[in-house]
């Protein structure tokens, strides 16, 4: 994966984790611990969220939220948010709303 991890979210079925580092998201199979794929966002990712069914991954970054189809790891859209830092993100259970939160805490340690 490389780089500092900025966000992690686990799929609803518990089989995969999505790990953000820089502008990339690596998909990790939690059974084998192997990386099974990667997706690229439009900038440095500050937060991740998944839809309740696990079909869409939301990658929050400065300027917007990229929406990624988890079946093929392709971007299906972007929600522009201006220049403000995005920080954390949460998506409603029905997928109709998202809320951004404060920026993540600064990294402390090795």
N, C-alpha and C positions, 0 to 999 in steps of 0.2 A: 504494500500500500504506500509506504513512504510518507514522510512529512508528519506534522502534528495533527492528531485527530481533533476535529472541531465539533463533531456531533455524531451520535449513534442512535439508531432506532431499530427495534426488533419487530419483525413481521408478526401479524396477529396469530399465525399458526405456530410461531416459535421456531420455525425451521431456518430462517435467515436473519442476518443483521445487515443493516445498511450503515456503512461507516464513511463519514465525510472527512476529507483531508484536502485542503486547498480548494480547487474547483472540481474535484473528482469525488464520486461516491463509489465505493467498492462494495460488492455484494458478497457476504461471507456465509457459507453453508455452516450452520452451527453444529451439525453432526460430524463433519469432516474437518472443520476449521479452515477449509480452503476457500480462496477467492474464486467465485464463479462468473463474475462479470463486473464491468465498470460503466458508469455513466458520467457525463460531463455537464456541469452547470455553467451559467454565464458569468460566474465570478466566484470569489472566495466564499464558501458556504459557512454560514453562521449558525444554522439550525436545520433540523430535519423533522418531518412528520409524515405519517402514513395515513391513508384513508382507512376507514374501519374494515373494509374488505381486503386491504393490502394491494389493491390494483394501481393506486397512484402514490407516488412519492413526491413530497413537497420539499424543495431545497431552497431555504431562505438565504438570501445574500443581499449585499448592499444594492439597492436599486430595484429589487423585485424578488419574486418567488417563482422558481422554475418548477413546472409540473412534469413529472417523468412517469411514463408507463412502465410498471415493474415487470411486465411480461417480456418486453423487448429492450428495456433500458433506453428508450428514445424519448426525447423531450416532446411533449404534446402541446405545450403552451407556456406562457410566462404572464404573470400578473405584475404589472409595473407598480412600484411603490415610491418613486422619486429617489432622491439621493440619501435619505435617512438610513442609518444602520438598521438592519432587520432584527438581528438577535434570534431569540427562540421563536418557535412557531407551534401552534396547536390547531388541529382541524376538528370541526364538529363531527359527531358520529354519523350524521346524514350527509356529510361532505359538502354542505352548502355554504359554510362559513369557516373562516380561518382567523386566528388572532395572533398577532405578533407580540412578543414580550421584550423585556430588556435584553441588552446584549449579554452574551455569556460572561462569566467572571474571568478575569485574566488568568492565564496559565501560571501556576506556581509549582516549581519543582523541575526534575530532570526531563 
